[in-house]
Amino acid sequence: MPGLPVSPYWSTNPDISIYLDTSRERNSSDHRDNSAYICTICGADSRVQPIHCVSIASPAPPSYSSIAPKAPSSKHLAVPVLTVETPQRRFSNLPPPRPALQFDPKGTTHLRFRRSIYSPVSPPTDTKESTEWGHGSSIGLGIPDVPFRPDTSPVTSKQDEGGNGTDNLPHASNLAQRIEQKLWNYSASRNVVKRWLLEIISWSLSAACMAGIMIVLFVYKDKRIPKWPLGLTLNAYISVLSKVASASLLLPVSEAIGQLKWGWFRNSRKMWDFEIFDNASRGPWGSLQLLVRTKGKTLAALGAGITLFALALDPFFQQVVEYPDAWKLQPDTGSIPRATGYVPYLSGTEYLEGMESLEADQNMIGITHHSFYDNGTLPTTFGKGIRAEVPMACPSSNCTWPQYETLAVCSECTPVADMLEFKCVNQTLDWVQAPPVDPETEQIAVPSGVSCGWYLKADEPQLMTGYNVDIDTPFSRELLLMRALPLYDVFTREQLPGYPFQLNYTRNPLAHFVVASGETVENIQRNATPIAHECLLSWCVQTIASSYSEGGYSEVINSTLRNHTVGPSPWLAEKMFDDNGVFAGTLTSYIENITLTSENGTQYMVDNNTHSRTLFLFDDILPSSYTLANTTDINDALLRYKTYKVKAPVTRNLTFNPWIYNNISAHLDQLAISMTNLMRSSISDIEMVSGPAFDLESFVDVRWGWLALPLGLLGFTLFFLMATVAQSSIKNETLGVWKTSAIAMLLYGLSDEMQKKITSSNHSDATPRTKAKETKVRWAPVGGWTFSENTLSPNWRQSRNHALAVS
């Protein structure tokens, strides 16, 4: 065939005769040696798949230079071109080539060539060229005068008309092309670090993001919520870094699973596994399928498990931090008063007949009035506690004060029912509701009579609860429900003789009395043992710890100091007579000041006049009696009080009588607290105590345990990546590093016969996916995909020969 020029790249064995098979019929019975169809380099069968190899190639992804060799000219790239010698005549119209090259009838060796546009030995053609056989082709069997200009990489670019390779693509496309080319070069490198550089960088970025989260949490732990520019919050910071960490963590996992896919097919595997591995490198559903397929026994199963557990990364990161509320110290301080003394509020001095009148504090009168004739001054509910009854100041919602001392009024009660005895005695009826009045002196004439009930044990017994048993008298069957009896004479201040005091430990009492109550009419009538208490109110020094929180005030009394020195009576009593020598009364005066010295040496003082003014307030209710006359309805009972008035008796109908119940001790405690608060609210003898102020603020609380999953996945990902790198490095000579790249599938796709085997079926319900689940294939980096013969039907060879003959 001297008419056609001989290619400079013609085979080194020119004795092989090549001719075009003009017939489409192929002999189905081939008795020649099967080794003639097997490639000696890659072991591929030319009858089943295309032969792409002409020399031993590297198992790694082919480099751009290996795909298309550099040409000596910048305009025309020289590539291997197959030239066929024909007789010296030119054909004006070449007939279309036959489907394949075959042997001549003499039995010389057959060679079969198939065109693959992405094969390393068949570079891709210009996308503008037509591939129909009726037109010219850039590659073929030595057809001359057809220029061929392949790209030097699978990433094609437009060239100008002069062929100088100038890019006309937008800048973004050029950048993407450069990045793709750079990644390709790294993947094709023989350096292990370069081949996996992107995955290493991605894992390092994930680790850096997690470290950034942990560092910030460590800095702000147990501190206030940070306020960053542009309103950036700590949650947003964690969310952004956790998203980046999660995405960066999944990239090496995905690439490693993709790489393990090729190693999986080094042995004969079901074709369906390829799709499972491919889906596993893309998301959780495929990873779940891979776990089920491999039963968790392969290295790829670890990557699938990491992908599934990575779904919980964001919730775990969000659970790491919470913002509980706590009280934080403020720069301002709170203040609360304490009393160092007590001076009643007086608007000037009142004089009576030239003598100074001891006028009582009107505010103190109001407090005692509520406690004598009602339930007292009860605390007012405010916020989450009670309202403060002292003029405190708190600049925030929470203030606490260190222990401080203040002058106060203390109360104490003790049961003394055993100091009462039941008997019937004929004595004066000083307790009756309406005693007779002497018409001459207009003073009360105390009657006498027999009364049965409970008497206080003393030299002169006093009826505490009971009833009059006289008949045909104005006081017949009158009931004494309750009686409050001072343990001293209200005129001379002398102690009640013969009574054994239970609380006689103070020298300066404000009130010292016994109160007894039968509670109900029925108890009085059946002579039931009454309720009886001995009570004492006195000046004292209290050590208090106060606090104020969210509108509620509370205080705790930690200790109490009283003057336990008894000694001689500090009272001076002088009887007064008128001009006619008639007794006009008793002038009493308290002749000493009250001084209390605390353990730290601080003195608290109340002068004698103040003590007298305060003490005289209790003379209204001590003594007093609560009686029923001519009725048994307790609602008609009257309180007889202010017995120091000797002319007309004073009575009151009470809506509530606090003295007849068993909670008398709590009632007097509340009275003492109210009196103390009034003293601390005075305008004089007051000192302010400073205390720290707190405000409720949210702070950062870190729960490190929730980082176990992110850090665990980070460690498992590193182990998984390193194991995959090690496995790929060991098998690099036979496996290559393709990862999730689709180029390998494009370069080494299934042959036509293999495709027909997958897509064709005699059953109506069979599909390519069904066939893929049954068919086993094997991957060879040099030879590509091959069927495993044991997975084909018994007539696989006959079917294949028939398909070859038809083609």
RAUR-V718657 format. One record per backbone hydrogen bond with DSSP energy under -0.5 kcal/mol. CO is the residue of the C=O (numbers start at 1). NH is the residue of the N-H. Records with the same first field share a line. If there is no record, write none. Layout:
CO->NH + NH
This chain:
1->4 + 86
7->10
12->14
13->16
19->102
20->22
26->28
28->30
29->31
33->36
34->37
35->38
37->46
39->43
44->39 + 46
45->48 + 49
48->754
50->52
63->67
64->68
76->73 + 78
81->83
86->3 + 4
87->89
90->92
100->21
102->19
104->107
116->119
119->122
122->119
126->129
132->135
140->82 + 142
141->84
145->147
154->156
160->163
170->174
171->175
172->176
173->177
174->178
175->179
176->180
177->181
178->182
179->183
180->184
181->185
182->186
183->187
184->188
186->189
190->192
191->195
192->196
194->197
196->200
197->201
198->202
199->203
200->204
201->205
202->206
203->207
204->208
205->209
206->210
207->211
208->212
209->213
210->214
211->215
212->216
213->217
214->218
215->219
216->220
217->221
220->223
223->700
226->228
228->231
229->232
232->228
233->237
234->238
235->239
236->240
237->241
238->242
239->243
240->244
241->245
242->246
243->247
244->248
245->249
246->250
247->251
248->252
249->253
250->254
251->255
252->256
253->257
254->258
255->259
256->260
257->261
258->262
259->262 + 263
260->264
261->265
263->266
264->267
265->779
269->777
270->273
271->274 + 275
272->276
273->277
274->278
275->279
276->280
277->281
279->282 + 283 + 286
283->287
284->288
285->289
286->290
287->291
288->292
289->293
290->294
291->295 + 296
294->297
298->302
299->302 + 303
300->304
301->305
302->306
303->307
304->308
305->309
306->310
308->311
309->312
310->313
312->316
313->317
314->318
315->319
316->320
317->320
320->703
322->701
324->699
326->328 + 697
328->695
332->693
334->691
335->393
336->689
338->687
339->407
340->605
344->346
346->348
350->357
352->355
355->352
357->359
361->365
362->366
363->367
364->368
365->369
366->370
367->371
368->372
369->373
370->374 + 376
376->378
379->381
380->387
382->385
385->382
386->553
390->392
393->335
397->550
398->694
399->548
404->544
406->542
408->540
410->538
412->536
414->534
416->419
417->420
419->457
421->455
423->425 + 453
425->427 + 451
427->449
428->430
429->432
436->445
438->442
443->438
444->446
445->436
447->429
449->427 + 451
450->469 + 470
451->425
452->467
453->423 + 455
454->464 + 465
455->421
456->458 + 462
459->461
462->456
465->454
466->480
467->452
468->477
473->476
475->478
478->468
479->481 + 628
480->466
481->518
482->626
483->485 + 516
484->486 + 623 + 624
485->514
487->496
489->493
494->489
496->499
497->459 + 460
498->500
499->501
503->505
508->539
511->537
512->487
513->535
514->485
515->533
516->483
517->531
518->520
520->524
521->525
522->526
523->528
524->527
531->517
532->416
533->515 + 535
534->414
535->513
536->412
537->510 + 511
538->410
540->408
541->561
542->406 + 544
543->558 + 559
544->404 + 546
545->556
546->401
547->554
548->399
549->552
550->384
552->549
553->386
554->547
556->545 + 558
559->543
561->541
562->564
563->507
564->566
570->591
572->589
574->587
576->584 + 585
578->581
582->578
585->576
586->588
587->574
589->572 + 591
593->595
594->606
596->598 + 604
598->601
602->598
604->596
605->342
606->594
607->611
608->612
609->613
610->614
611->615
612->616
613->617
614->617
615->618
616->619
617->620
618->622
620->642
621->623
623->643
624->484
625->627 + 640
626->481 + 482
627->638
628->479
632->634
633->636
634->637
638->627 + 640
639->641 + 652
640->625
641->650
642->645
644->646
646->444
649->651
650->641
652->639 + 654
656->658
657->660
658->661
663->667
664->668
665->669
666->670
667->671
668->672
669->673
670->674
671->675
672->676
673->677
674->678
675->679
676->680
677->681
679->682
685->340 + 341
687->338
688->690
689->336
691->334
692->400
693->330
694->398
695->328 + 697
697->326
698->225
699->701
700->222 + 702
701->322 + 703
702->704
703->706
704->707
705->708
706->710
707->711
708->712
709->713
710->714
711->715
712->716
713->717
714->718
715->719
716->720
717->721
718->722
719->723
720->724
721->725
722->726
723->727
724->728
725->729
726->730
727->731
729->732
731->734 + 735
734->781
736->738
738->741
742->746
743->747
744->748
746->749
751->755
752->756
753->757
754->758
755->759
756->760
763->766
767->771
768->772
769->773
770->774
771->774 + 775
772->272
775->271
776->788
777->269
778->786
780->784
784->780
786->778
787->789
788->791
789->792
793->796
795->799
796->800
797->801
798->802
799->803
800->804
801->805
802->806
803->807
